[in-house]
């Protein structure tokens, strides 16, 4: 009674809370059927039992007044059945397999005789889908484990589903590399975008809400099976117009089973890359991928409690032939353009510099210091004069999955799973510290209670939690020696160690070491989910109704331009001619920027919302040859609410500490030139609401995106510079 009361309370909470749902989370199966006598007449009150072959767990029900029975919320696997009724021979159904989200019909005809006589029949119709119109494909454990997969990502098998295609190359779902060991994988269903799918692990949504794809790829050796639903979903499913992917993990059985594996892909066994020129010393691109792990499952208590644990790790090194660049020649760095046909003009006089050489005192200190970080040319090839070291991009992944199943009684079972995945990847540098990497951690927890309330009613209560966190880092992060923006003396840039790195000098004619102008970032999305589903049988109606409530929050911390971005086009020193790379580089040396932008304070997104859904589904068996499916679903996505200020600086006139940074005159050629600076403010009212407004200020000397320089540019003046 206590368990029943708890389930009822859980359902009541689901129905009354104002919240949010997740789409198709059906990870179990269902068996329905009719018991009849040799004449075809219904046999009411017949006892029907179903037994899981692997665990020995049994459930029993009775047929209703029209001979129908139903077993809902069955874990996937192989089952046997038996049917008995006084005056008829006992009938046993040979083993048959149930797949995720399957509704299998097993009709049984009883023969007149003694109950002690046993007749065995085969469930020949189980493979036919006769109970609903859902279009989908089940990828069972045999396909998951035995089909060859380059990288062992389960979503590769989803492409076996009709209408499902690979993700769009270059799309955010593919670029985020959420496949096993950082694979670039994704999927789209029936022409929908590859960001319009939903993925569920043991009934809990497992999504990266930046790329709108799965947050990690579970080890294929831990997957029992998964189903890809591509169209005509039941009312139980919603939330996304693309594919619905429901994945269920393996569980332990009465027998002890274990597996160990190691897969290796190595460039030692690889041919040269397509179009790679052949030479006796030519070698294929670097690739060494190792995926290894083990699992173990068995009984804690036979026929009662079972466990399963899976561990998998991946290590990959891949690379090309090193980065290439076209860096400024050594003579140009000292202002000596005498070997160039491009004439450099003095912007102060409008005449060419004598000998096409810029005087040493006209070269700015920031440029001199920055060029110390730019390596000299080390090769002479068409279009490049610098080759970076041949290094490899590492990817490391470690994953742990565990599951426990327990049967309190033939009418009450409980199972839960926990998944932990961490992956770190980095890029190949050109100059050394100019790399960009990510460290992603995903966690998924699911707890499900199935309670047989009566022979005609089953309740399934599920609680879940999912969290995905990603930290971005650069090769310069937290390394004082690469705090280049401050070392060269740029004002207003970030002093936070995580933001250490190179400023961006674009259009300066040559390739420079650079750090991605935005970031690094830290982001997280998290959800708490409660769902309750009730299966009910009334006559020829098999009904299901329930609710899904989810609390979701996500954070995003990132500075837009903490190290500064500056552009040079060389017009000021080209003497009216079309500028070439030498002009742009000369402008860089003298500090003649045409654009400038710095935004050092990080933006802090703190959003949360509720997502709720309610549904009712009725499968009406009108006749043995006709079944009607109809249902209704209501979903509500509440508006996201920002917790705290969403901007990088809260502007409150008259309040101490509320100020806008003003750059010194003459910074990168900005001299008393008025610019627009946009700021947003969030002001709390006395009540629960918020007043949001955008404030556009016009302040002298401020630097912002979209700067249009005055006709006559002035040079950079930084500490230590002398005009």
For each residue, the residues with C-beta under 8 A, 3 or more apart:
1: 4 5
2: 5 6
3: 6 7 408 412 449 451
4: 1 7 8 451 453
5: 1 2 8 9
6: 2 3 9 10 461
7: 3 4 10 11 449 451 459 461 532
8: 4 5 11 12
9: 5 6 12 13
10: 6 7 13 14 461 530 532
11: 7 8 14 15 459 461 532 534 546 547
12: 8 9 15 16
13: 9 10 16 17 530 549
14: 10 11 17 530 531 532 546 547 548 549
15: 11 12 547 614
16: 12 13
17: 13 14 549 612
18: 610 612 638
19: 549 550 551 610 611 612 638
20: 548 549 550 551 552 609 610 611 612 613 636 637 638
21: 238 239 531 547 548 549 550 611 612 613 614 635
22: 25 198 200 204 205 239 527 529 531 548 550 611 613
23: 198 200 205 237 238 239 240 244 613
24: 101 198 200 229 233 236 237 238 239 244 246
25: 22 200 203 204 205 236 246 462 531 548
26: 100 101 203 236 237 246
27: 76 100 101 200 202 203 246 247 248
28: 72 73 74 75 76 100 101 248 450 460
29: 74 75 76 98 99 100 101 102 103 104
30: 70 71 72 73 74 102 103 104 535
31: 50 70 71 74 79 81 98 103 104 105 106
32: 68 69 70 71 103 104 105 106 131 542
33: 48 68 69 105 106 107 108
34: 42 63 66 67 68 69 107 108 624
35: 42 43 46 48 63 67 69 83 85 107 108 109 110
36: 39 40 41 42 43 67 107 108 109 110
37: 40 41 43 88 109 110 112
38: 109 110 111 112
39: 36
40: 36 37
41: 36 37
42: 34 35 36 63 65 66 67 68
43: 35 36 37 46 63 67 85 88 110
44: 63 64 65 66 67
45: 62 63 85
46: 35 43 62 63 67 69 83 84 85 88 110
47: 60 61 62 83 84 85
48: 33 35 60 61 62 63 69 71 81 82 83 108
49: 58 59 60 81 82 83
50: 31 58 59 60 71 74 79 80 81
51: 56 57 58 79 80 81 82
52: 55 56 57 58 74 75 77 78 79
53: 56 77 78 79 80 95
54: 77 78 253 254 255
55: 52 77 251 252 253 254 303 306 405 407
56: 51 52 53 254 302 303
57: 51 52 303 407 410 413
58: 49 50 51 52 410
59: 49 50 71 74 410 411 452
60: 47 48 49 50 410
61: 47 48 69 70 71 452 455 456
62: 45 46 47 48 69 455
63: 34 35 42 43 44 45 46 48 67 68 69
64: 44 67 68 69 455 456 537 538 539
65: 42 44 539
66: 34 42 44 539 540
67: 34 35 36 42 43 44 46 63 64
68: 32 33 34 42 63 64 537 539 540 542 621
69: 32 33 34 35 46 48 61 62 63 64 455 537
70: 30 31 32 61 456 458 535 537 542
71: 30 31 32 48 50 59 61 74
72: 28 30 458 460 535 544
73: 28 30 450 458 460 533 535
74: 28 29 30 31 50 52 59 71 79 98
75: 28 29 52 248 251 405 415
76: 27 28 29 98 99 100 102 224 225 248
77: 52 53 54 55 97 98 224
78: 52 53 54 95 96 97 98
79: 31 50 51 52 53 74 95 96 97 98
80: 50 51 53 92 93 94 95 96
81: 31 48 49 50 51 92 93 106 108 123
82: 48 49 51 90 91 92 93
83: 35 46 47 48 49 90 91 93 108 110
84: 46 47 88 90 91 115
85: 35 43 45 46 47 88 110 115
86: 115
87: 112
88: 37 43 46 84 85 91 110 111 112 113 115
89: 110 111 112 113 114 115 117 118 119
90: 82 83 84 115 116 117 118 119
91: 82 83 84 88 108 109 110 111 118 119 120 121
92: 80 81 82 118 119 120 121
93: 80 81 82 83 96 106 108 120 121 122 123
94: 80 120 121 122 123
95: 53 78 79 80
96: 78 79 80 93 104 106 122 123 126
97: 77 78 79 126 140
98: 29 31 74 76 77 78 79 102 104 126
99: 29 76 102 138 140 225 227
100: 26 27 28 29 76 138 224 225 226 227 246 247 248
101: 24 26 27 28 29 134 136 138 227 229 246
102: 29 30 76 98 99 129 138
103: 29 30 31 32 129 131 132 619
104: 29 30 31 32 96 98 123 126 131
105: 31 32 33 125 126 128 130 131
106: 31 32 33 81 93 96 123 125 126
107: 33 34 35 36 125
108: 33 34 35 36 48 81 83 91 93 121
109: 35 36 37 38 91
110: 35 36 37 38 43 46 83 85 88 89 91
111: 38 88 89 91 119
112: 37 38 87 88 89
113: 88 89 117
114: 89 117
115: 84 85 86 88 89 90
116: 90
117: 89 90 113 114
118: 89 90 91 92
119: 89 90 91 92 111
120: 91 92 93 94
121: 91 92 93 94 108
122: 93 94 96
123: 81 93 94 96 104 106 126
124:
125: 105 106 107 128 130
126: 96 97 98 104 105 106 123
127:
128: 105 125
129: 102 103 132 134
130: 105 125 627
131: 32 103 104 105 542 619 627
132: 103 129 234 619 627 629
133: 232 629
134: 101 129 229 232 233 234
135: 229 230 231 232
136: 101 161 227 228 229 230 244
137: 160 161 162 227 228 230
138: 99 100 101 102 225 226 227
139: 143 144 154 157 158 160 161 225 226 227 228
140: 97 99 143 144 225
141: 144 145 223 224 225 250
142: 145 146
143: 139 140 146 147 157 160
144: 139 140 141 147 154 157 220 223 225 226
145: 141 142 220 221
146: 142 143
147: 143 144 157
148:
149: 152 153 156 157 220
150: 156 265
151: 156 179 180 181 183 185 289
152: 149 180 181 217 219 220 263 291
153: 149 156 179 180 183 185 217 220
154: 139 144 157 158 217 218 220 223 226 247
155: 158 159 179 185 186 187 214 217 245
156: 149 150 151 153 159 179 185
157: 139 143 144 147 149 154 160
158: 139 154 155 161 164 187 226 228 243 245
159: 155 156 164 165 166 187
160: 137 139 143 157 164
161: 136 137 139 158 164 189 228 230 243
162: 137 230
163: 189 190 230 231
164: 158 159 160 161 187 188 189 190 228 230 243
165: 159 187 188
166: 159 169 185 186 187 188
167: 171 173 174 185 186 187 188 194 213
168: 171 173 174 186 188 193 194
169: 166 174
170: 174 175
171: 167 168 174 175 186 194 195
172: 175 176 195 210 211 212
173: 167 168 176 178 186 194 195 211 212 213
174: 167 168 169 170 171 177 184 185 186 194
175: 170 171 172 184 211
176: 172 173 208 210 211 213
177: 174 182 183 184 425
178: 173 185 208 211 213 214 215 216 217
179: 151 153 155 156 182 183 184 185 217
180: 151 152 153 183 217 219 220 291 314 397
181: 151 152 289 291 314 315 316 395 397 423
182: 177 179 316 395 397 423 425
183: 151 153 177 179 180 217
184: 174 175 177 179
185: 151 153 155 156 166 167 174 178 179 217
186: 155 166 167 168 171 173 174 194 213
187: 155 158 159 164 165 166 167 194 197 243
188: 164 165 166 167 168 191 192 193 194 196 197 242 243
189: 161 163 164 192 197 228 230 231 242 243
190: 163 164 230 231 242 243
191: 188
192: 188 189 196 197 241 242 243
193: 168 188 196 242
194: 167 168 171 173 174 186 187 188 197 213 242
195: 171 172 173 211 212 213
196: 188 192 193 212 240 241 242
197: 187 188 189 192 194 212 213 240 242 243 244 245
198: 22 23 24 205 207 239 240 242 243 244 245
199: 205 206 207 213 214 245 247
200: 22 23 24 25 27 203 204 205 206 244 245 246 247
201: 204 206 218 247 249 417 419 444 446
202: 27 247 248 249 403 417 444 446 448 464
203: 25 26 27 200 246 446 448 462 464 531
204: 22 25 200 201 444 445 446 462 464 465 466 529
205: 22 23 25 198 199 200 464 466 527 529 550
206: 199 200 201 214 215 216 419 442 444 466
207: 198 199 212 213 214 215 466 468 525
208: 176 178 211 212 213 214 215 442 468 470 525
209: 212 468 525 554
210: 172 176 470 523 525
211: 172 173 175 176 178 195 208
212: 172 173 195 196 197 207 208 209
213: 167 173 176 178 186 194 195 197 199 207 208
214: 155 178 199 206 207 208 217 245
215: 178 206 207 208 421 440 442 444 466 468
216: 178 206 399 419 421 423 440 442 468
217: 152 153 154 155 178 179 180 183 185 214
218: 154 201 222 223 247 249 399 401 419 421
219: 152 180 222 223 293 295 310 312 399 401
220: 144 145 149 152 153 154 180 223
221: 145 259 261 293 295 310 312
222: 218 219 249 250 295 308 310 312 401
223: 141 144 154 218 219 220 226 247 248 249 250
224: 76 77 100 141 248 249 250 251
225: 76 99 100 138 139 140 141 144 247 248
226: 100 138 139 144 154 158 223 245 246 247 248
227: 99 100 101 136 137 138 139 245 246
228: 136 137 139 158 161 164 189 243 244 245
229: 24 101 134 135 136 233 237 243 244 245 246
230: 135 136 137 161 162 163 164 189 190 243
231: 135 163 189 190
232: 133 134 135
233: 24 134 229 236 237 238 244
234: 132 134 237 617 629 631
235: 238 615 616 617 631 632 633
236: 24 25 26 233 533 544 546 615 617 631 633
237: 23 24 26 229 233 234 244
238: 21 23 24 233 235 613 615 633 635
239: 21 22 23 24 198 611 613 635
240: 23 196 197 198 243 244
241: 192 196
242: 188 189 190 192 193 194 196 197 198
243: 158 161 164 187 188 189 190 192 197 198 228 229 230 240
244: 23 24 136 197 198 200 228 229 233 237 240
245: 155 158 197 198 199 200 214 226 227 228 229
246: 24 25 26 27 100 101 200 203 226 227 229
247: 27 100 154 199 200 201 202 218 223 225 226
248: 27 28 75 76 100 202 223 224 225 226
249: 201 202 218 222 223 224 308 310 401 403 417 419
250: 141 222 223 224 295 297 308 310 403
251: 55 75 224 297 306 308 403 405 415
252: 55 297 298 299 300 306 307 308 403 404 405
253: 54 55 257 297 298 299 306
254: 54 55 56 298 299 302 303 306
255: 54 298 299
256: 296 297 298 299
257: 253 296 297 298
258: 294 295 296 297
259: 221 294 295
260: 293 294
261: 221 291 292 293 294
262: 290 291 292
263: 152 289 290 291 292
264: 288 289 290 291
265: 150 269 287 288 289
266: 269 270 287 288 289
267: 270 283 284 285 286 287 288
268:
269: 265 266
270: 266 267 284 287
271: 284
272: 276 278 282 283 284
273: 276 284 285
274:
275:
276: 272 273 282 284
277: 282
278: 272 282
279: 282
280:
281:
282: 272 276 277 278 279
283: 267 272
284: 267 270 271 272 273 276 287
285: 267 273 318 319 320 321
286: 267 317 318 319 320 390 392
287: 265 266 267 270 284 316 317 318
288: 264 265 266 267 316 317 318 392
289: 151 181 263 264 265 266 314 315 316 317 318
290: 262 263 264 314 315 316
291: 152 180 181 261 262 263 264 312 313 314
292: 261 262 263 312 313 314
293: 219 221 260 261 310 311 312 313 399
294: 258 259 260 261 310 311
295: 219 221 222 250 258 259 308 309 310 311
296: 256 257 258 308 309
297: 250 251 252 253 256 257 258 306 307 308 309
298: 252 253 254 255 256 257 306 307
299: 252 253 254 255 256 302 303 304 305 306 307
300: 252 304 305 306 307 404
301: 304 305
302: 56 254 299
303: 55 56 57 254 299 407
304: 299 300 301 406 407
305: 299 300 301 404 405 406 407
306: 55 251 252 253 254 297 298 299 300 404 405 406
307: 252 297 298 299 300 402 403 404 405
308: 222 249 250 251 252 295 296 297 401 402 403 404
309: 295 296 297 400 401 402 403
310: 219 221 222 249 250 293 294 295 399 400 401 402
311: 293 294 295 399 400 401
312: 219 221 222 291 292 293 397 398 399
313: 291 292 293 396 397 398 399
314: 180 181 289 290 291 292 395 396 397 398
315: 181 289 290 394 395 396 397
316: 181 182 287 288 289 290 394 395 396
317: 286 287 288 289 392 393 394
318: 285 286 287 288 289 392 393 395
319: 285 286 322 390 391 392 393 428
320: 285 286 390 428
321: 285 387 390
322: 319 387 388 389 390 391 428 430
323: 387 388 428 429 430 431
324: 384 386 387 388 430
325: 384 385 386 388 430 431 510 511
326: 383 384 385 386 510 511
327: 374 375 376 377 385 386 510 511 512
328: 332 333 371 374 509 510 585
329: 332 333 377 385
330: 333 334 376 377
331: 334 336 337 338 339
332: 328 329 335 336 337 340 582 585
333: 328 329 330 371 374
334: 330 331 360 363
335: 332 357 358 359 360 362 363 586 589
336: 331 332 339 356 357 358
337: 331 332 340 342 344 353 356 357 358 582 586
338: 331 355 356 357
339: 331 336
340: 332 337 356 582
341:
342: 337 574 580 582 583
343: 352 356 575 577
344: 337 352 353 356 358 573 582 583 586
345: 350 351 352 353 573 574 575
346: 349 350 351 352 353 573
347: 350 572 573 590 592 712 713
348:
349: 346
350: 345 346 347 575
351: 345 346
352: 343 344 345 346 356 575
353: 337 344 345 346 356 357 358 359
354: 357
355: 338
356: 336 337 338 340 343 344 352 353
357: 335 336 337 338 353 354
358: 335 336 337 344 353 362 363 586 589 590
359: 335 353 362 363
360: 334 335 363
361: 722
362: 335 358 359 589 590 715
363: 334 335 358 359 360 367 368 589 590
364: 367 368 589 590 591 715 716 718 721
365: 368 369 488 489 718 720 721
366: 369 370 488 489 490 591 716 718
367: 363 364 370 371 588 589 590 591
368: 363 364 365 371 372
369: 365 366 372 487 488 489
370: 366 367 373 374 484 488 503 505 512
371: 328 333 367 368 374
372: 368 369
373: 370 431 484 502 513
374: 327 328 333 370 371 431 512 513
375: 327 378 386 431
376: 327 330
377: 327 329 330 380 385 386
378: 375 385 386 387
379: 384 385 386 387
380: 377 385
381: 384 385
382:
383: 326
384: 324 325 326 379 381 387
385: 325 326 327 329 377 378 379 380 381
386: 324 325 326 327 375 377 378 379 511
387: 321 322 323 324 378 379 384
388: 322 323 324 325 391 429 430 431 432
389: 322 429 432
390: 286 319 320 321 322
391: 319 322 388 428 429
392: 286 288 317 318 319 428
393: 317 318 319 425 426 427 428
394: 315 316 317 424 425 426
395: 181 182 314 315 316 318 423 424 425 426
396: 313 314 315 316 423 424 425
397: 180 181 182 312 313 314 315 421 422 423 424
398: 312 313 314 421 422 423
399: 216 218 219 293 310 311 312 313 419 420 421 422
400: 309 310 311 419 420 421
401: 218 219 222 249 308 309 310 311 417 418 419 420
402: 307 308 309 310 417 418
403: 202 249 250 251 252 307 308 309 415 416 417 418
404: 252 300 305 306 307 308 415 416 417
405: 55 75 251 252 305 306 307 413 414 415
406: 304 305 306 413 414 415
407: 55 57 303 304 305 410 412 413 414
408: 3 412 413 414
409: 412
410: 57 58 59 60 407 452
411: 59 451 452
412: 3 407 408 409 449 450 451 452
413: 57 405 406 407 408 449 450
414: 405 406 407 408 447 448 449 450
415: 75 251 403 404 405 406 447 448
416: 403 404 445 446 447 448
417: 201 202 249 401 402 403 404 444 445 446
418: 401 402 403 443 444 445 446
419: 201 206 216 218 249 399 400 401 442 443 444 445
420: 399 400 401 441 442 443
421: 215 216 218 397 398 399 400 440 441 442 443
422: 397 398 399 439 440 441 442
423: 181 182 216 395 396 397 398 439 440
424: 394 395 396 397 437 438 439 440
425: 177 182 393 394 395 396 437 438
426: 393 394 395 435 436 437
427: 393 435 436 437
428: 319 320 322 323 391 392 393 435
429: 323 388 389 391 432 433 434 435 475
430: 322 323 324 325 388 434 511 513
431: 323 325 373 374 375 388 434 513
432: 388 389 429 475 513
433: 429 474 475 476 479 482 501 513
434: 429 430 431 474 475 476 502 513 514 515
435: 426 427 428 429 474 475
436: 426 427 472 473 474 475 516
437: 424 425 426 427 472 473 474 475
438: 424 425 470 471 472 473
439: 422 423 424 470 471 473
440: 215 216 421 422 423 424 468 469 470 471
441: 420 421 422 467 468 469 470
442: 206 208 215 216 419 420 421 422 466 467 468 469
443: 418 419 420 421 465 466 467 468
444: 201 202 204 206 215 417 418 419 464 465 466
445: 204 416 417 418 419 464 465 466
446: 201 202 203 204 416 417 418 462 463 464
447: 414 415 416 462 463 464
448: 202 203 414 415 416 460 461 462 463
449: 3 7 412 413 414 460 461 462
450: 28 73 412 413 414 458 459 460
451: 3 4 7 411 412 458 459 460 461
452: 59 61 410 411 412 455 457 458
453: 4 457 458 459
454: 457
455: 61 62 64 69 452
456: 61 64 70 536 537 538
457: 452 453 454 534 535 536 537
458: 70 72 73 450 451 452 453 534 535
459: 7 11 450 451 453 532 533 534 535
460: 28 72 73 448 449 450 451 532 533 534 535 546
461: 6 7 10 11 448 449 451 531 532
462: 25 203 204 446 447 448 449 529 530 531 532 533
463: 446 447 448 529 530
464: 202 203 204 205 444 445 446 447 527 528 529 530 531
465: 204 443 444 445 526 527 528 529
466: 204 205 206 207 215 442 443 444 445 526 527 529
467: 441 442 443 524 525 526 527
468: 207 208 209 215 216 440 441 442 443 524 525 526
469: 440 441 442 522 523 524
470: 208 210 438 439 440 441 521 522 523 524
471: 438 439 440 520 522
472: 436 437 438 519 520 521 522
473: 436 437 438 439 477 498 520
474: 433 434 435 436 437 477 500 501 515 516 519 520
475: 429 432 433 434 435 436 437 479 482
476: 433 434 479 482 483 484 500 501 502 515
477: 473 474 497 498 499 500 501 520
478: 497 498 500
479: 433 475 476 482 483 500
480: 483 497 500
481:
482: 433 475 476 479 500 501 502
483: 476 479 480 486 487 495 497 500 501
484: 370 373 476 487 488 500 501 502 503 563
485: 488 490 493 494 500 501 502 503 562 563 564
486: 483 489 490 493 495
487: 369 483 484
488: 365 366 369 370 484 485 503
489: 365 366 369 486 718 719 720
490: 366 485 486 493 503 563 564 598 718
491: 663 664 667 718
492: 564 598 600 661 663 703
493: 485 486 490 499 503 562 563 564 598 600
494: 485 499 559 562 563 600 601
495: 483 486 499
496: 499 500 559 562
497: 477 478 480 483 500
498: 473 477 478 520
499: 477 493 494 495 496 520 559 562 563 600
500: 474 476 477 478 479 480 482 483 484 485 496 497
501: 433 474 476 477 482 483 484 485 515 563
502: 373 434 476 482 484 485 512 513 514 515 563
503: 370 484 485 488 490 493 514 563 564 565 566
504: 514 515 517 561 563 564 565 566
505: 370 508 512 514 566 567 568 588
506: 565 566 567 568
507: 567 568 569 570 584 594
508: 505 512 568 584 585 587 588
509: 328 568 570 580 581 582 583 584 585 588
510: 325 326 327 328 581 585
511: 325 326 327 386 430
512: 327 370 374 502 505 508
513: 373 374 430 431 432 433 434 502
514: 434 502 503 504 505 517
515: 434 474 476 501 502 504 563
516: 436 474 519 520
517: 504 514 561 563 565
518: 521 558 559 560 561
519: 472 474 516 558 559
520: 471 472 473 474 477 498 499 516 558
521: 470 472 518 556 557 558
522: 469 470 471 472 555 556 557 558
523: 210 469 470 554 555 556 557 558
524: 467 468 469 470 554 555
525: 207 208 209 210 467 468 552 553 554 555
526: 465 466 467 468 552 553 554
527: 22 205 464 465 466 467 550 551 552 553
528: 464 465 550 551
529: 22 204 205 462 463 464 465 466 548 549 550
530: 10 13 14 462 463 464 548 549 550
531: 14 21 22 25 203 461 462 464 546 547 548 549
532: 7 10 11 14 459 460 461 462 546 547
533: 73 236 459 460 462 544 545 546
534: 11 457 458 459 460 544 545 546
535: 30 70 72 73 457 458 459 460 542 543 544
536: 456 457 542 543 544 545
537: 64 68 69 70 456 457 541 542 543
538: 64 456 541 543
539: 64 65 66 68
540: 66 68 620 621 622
541: 537 538 618 619 620 621
542: 32 68 70 131 535 536 537 618 619 620 621
543: 535 536 537 538 616 617 618 619
544: 72 236 533 534 535 536 616 617
545: 533 534 536 614 615 616 617
546: 11 14 236 460 531 532 533 534 614 615
547: 11 14 15 21 531 532 612 613 614 615
548: 14 20 21 22 25 529 530 531 612 613
549: 13 14 17 19 20 21 529 530 531 610 611 612
550: 19 20 21 22 205 527 528 529 530 610 611 612
551: 19 20 527 528 608 610
552: 20 525 526 527 608 609 610 611
553: 525 526 527 606 607 608 609
554: 209 523 524 525 526 605 607 608
555: 522 523 524 525 604 605 606 607
556: 521 522 523 603 604 605
557: 521 522 523 602 603 604 605
558: 518 519 520 521 522 523 602 603
559: 494 496 499 518 519 562 599 600 601 602 603 648
560: 518 599 603 648
561: 504 517 518 564 565 597 598 599 600
562: 485 493 494 496 499 559 598 599 600 602
563: 484 485 490 493 494 499 501 502 503 504 515 517 598
564: 485 490 492 493 503 504 561 596 597 598
565: 503 504 506 517 561 595 596 597 598
566: 503 504 505 506 593 595 596 597 668
567: 505 506 507 593 594 595 596
568: 505 506 507 508 509 584 585 587 588 592 593 594
569: 507 579 584 587 594
570: 507 509 573 574 579 580 581 582 583 584 585 586 587
571: 574 579 583 587 594
572: 347 587 592 713
573: 344 345 346 347 570 579 583 586 587 590 592
574: 342 345 570 571 577 578 579 580 583
575: 343 345 350 352
576:
577: 343 574
578: 574
579: 569 570 571 573 574 583 584
580: 342 509 570 574 583 584
581: 509 510 570 584 585
582: 332 337 340 342 344 509 570 585 586
583: 342 344 509 570 571 573 574 579 580 586 587
584: 507 508 509 568 569 570 579 580 581 587 588
585: 328 332 508 509 510 568 570 581 582 588 589
586: 335 337 344 358 570 573 582 583 589 590
587: 508 568 569 570 571 572 573 583 584 590 591 592 593 594
588: 367 505 508 509 568 584 585 591 592
589: 335 358 362 363 364 367 585 586
590: 347 358 362 363 364 367 573 586 587 715 716
591: 364 366 367 587 588 668 669 715 716 717
592: 347 568 572 573 587 588 669 713 715 716
593: 566 567 568 587 596 668 669 709 713 716
594: 507 567 568 569 571 587 669 707 709 713
595: 565 566 567 705 707 709
596: 564 565 566 567 593 667 668 669 670 703 707
597: 561 564 565 566 703 704 705 707
598: 490 492 493 561 562 563 564 565 661 663 703
599: 559 560 561 562 648
600: 492 493 494 499 559 561 562 661
601: 494 559 648 649
602: 557 558 559 562 648
603: 556 557 558 559 560 646 647 648
604: 555 556 557 644 645 646 648
605: 554 555 556 557 642 646
606: 553 555 642 643 644 646
607: 553 554 555 640 641 642 643
608: 551 552 553 554 640 641 643
609: 20 552 553 637 638 639 640 641
610: 18 19 20 549 550 551 552 636 638
611: 19 20 21 22 239 549 550 552 635 636 637 638
612: 17 18 19 20 21 547 548 549 550 635 636 638
613: 20 21 22 23 238 239 547 548 633 634 635 636
614: 15 21 545 546 547 633 634
615: 235 236 238 545 546 547 631 632 633 634
616: 235 543 544 545 631 632 633
617: 234 235 236 543 544 545 629 630 631
618: 541 542 543 629 630 631
619: 103 131 132 541 542 543 627 628 629
620: 540 541 542 627 628 629 630
621: 68 540 541 542 624 626 627
622: 540 626 627 628
623: 626
624: 34 621
625:
626: 621 622 623
627: 130 131 132 619 620 621 622
628: 619 620 622
629: 132 133 234 617 618 619 620
630: 617 618 620
631: 234 235 236 615 616 617 618
632: 235 615 616
633: 235 236 238 613 614 615 616
634: 613 614 615
635: 21 238 239 611 612 613
636: 20 610 611 612 613
637: 20 609 611
638: 18 19 20 609 610 611 612
639: 609
640: 607 608 609
641: 607 608 609
642: 605 606 607 645 646 682
643: 606 607 608
644: 604 606 682
645: 604 642 650 681 682
646: 603 604 605 606 642 680 682
647: 603 650 679 680 681 682
648: 559 560 599 601 602 603 604
649: 601 660 679
650: 645 647 658 681 682
651: 658 660 679 681 695
652: 655 658 681
653: 658
654: 658
655: 652 658
656:
657:
658: 650 651 652 653 654 655
659:
660: 649 651 677 679 697 699 702
661: 492 598 600 702
662: 699 700 701 702
663: 491 492 598 667 670 701 702 703
664: 491 667 701 717
665: 670 671 672 701 717
666: 669 670 671 714 715 716 717
667: 491 596 663 664 670 703 716 717 718
668: 566 591 593 596 703 716
669: 591 592 593 594 596 666 709 710 713 714 715 716
670: 596 663 665 666 667 673 675 701 703 707 709
671: 665 666 710 714
672: 665 700 701
673: 670 700 701 707 709 710
674: 698 699 700 701
675: 670 698 699 700 701 702 703 704 707
676: 696 697 698 702 704 706
677: 660 696 697 698 699 702 704
678: 694 695 696 697 704
679: 647 649 651 660 694 695 696 697
680: 646 647 692 693 694 695
681: 645 647 650 651 652 692 693 695
682: 642 644 645 646 647 650 690 691 692
683: 690 691 693
684: 690 691
685: 688 689 690 691
686:
687:
688: 685
689: 685
690: 682 683 684 685
691: 682 683 684 685
692: 680 681 682
693: 680 681 683
694: 678 679 680
695: 651 678 679 680 681
696: 676 677 678 679
697: 660 676 677 678 679 702
698: 674 675 676 677
699: 660 662 674 675 677 702
700: 662 672 673 674 675
701: 662 663 664 665 670 672 673 674 675
702: 660 661 662 663 675 676 677 697 699
703: 492 596 597 598 663 667 668 670 675 707
704: 597 675 676 677 678 707
705: 595 597
706: 676
707: 594 595 596 597 670 673 675 703 704
708:
709: 593 594 595 669 670 673 713
710: 669 671 673 713
711:
712: 347
713: 347 572 592 593 594 669 709 710
714: 666 669 671
715: 362 364 590 591 592 666 669 723
716: 364 366 590 591 592 593 666 667 668 669 721
717: 591 664 665 666 667 721 723
718: 364 365 366 489 490 491 667 721
719: 489
720: 365 489
721: 364 365 716 717 718
722: 361
723: 715 717
